[in-house]
Amino acid sequence: MATKTYAQSQPSNLRQIVNIVALGATITINALANILPINGLNSGEISDLYPSLFTPAGYVFSIWSLIYLLLIAFVVFQALPSQKDNPRLERLGYAFAASCLFNFLWIFAWHYRYVFLSELLIIGVLVSLLVSYHRLQTERVNKREIQVSRAERITTHLTFSIYTGWLTVAVVANTCVLLLEWGITGGSIAPVWGVITVLAALTIGAAFTYLRKDMAYGLVLVWAFIGIAVAQAGNTPSVVTTAIVAAAVMFILALWRGLAKT
């Protein structure tokens, strides 16, 4: 196999560096958003201004700690000299960096309560992650997957499964906030919309989990649905029941499709 020249290696080197810088900027902006905080309110306090029935209990958002740890592991892994010519990482291109850009722009839109702009930006994060997820999937030859290392599966494939799953939840949650801002889903019809949004998230998550046979993605939605049931316990029985059923369905589906993966 021919060795790449110095000039040919530069795109890979640049991609590795850009991914590190992009994640570093994203983590920094997210931290400052709550330390300063930006515009005088932290992210949770802004969320409290929009009492959406789809918003999970506060503990559920601790998943961000796991996501950021996994993302750090990913950027370290993809920056290793041995991974410079990894074909899946090369196909990734700058899609991950784009998700980071949308992420920290979303922080500013959210903290300054530009809700419609925040909706567009969080959709941008999800679309970038879906592109990344697709590009990182193992190639198939004669319906057999090319084997990748355990390190790549954990730092890369697991990372993007969990992150994509959480952004699926986040987009639905942000949409609920936008509908509240527009005065569409509040008042007496709030429980109905709560049930509808949980079912919508279940439909999206179930379709993705079934088609991609991705257990980790599905379990993230289980985590979110349980959090919604906890948040609404004693307040909105219809949403609680729907969220519990959704969690059970997603759990069974995630195990079934995940264990069926060959």
Buried (B, 14 or more C-beta within 10 A) or exposed (E): EEEEEEEEEEEBEEBBEBBBEBBEBBBEBBEEBBEEBBEEBBBEEBBEEBEBBBBBBEEBBEBEEBBBEBBBBBBEBBBEEEBBBBEBBBBBBBBBBBBBBBBBBBBBBBBBBBBEBBBBBBBBBBBBBBBBBEBBBBEEEEEEEEEBEEEBBBBBBBBBBBBBBBBBBBBBBBBBBBBBBEEEBBEEEBBEBBBBBBBBBBEBBBEBBBEBBBBBBBBBBBBBBBBBBBBBBEEBEBBBBBBBBBBEBBBEBBBBBBEEEE
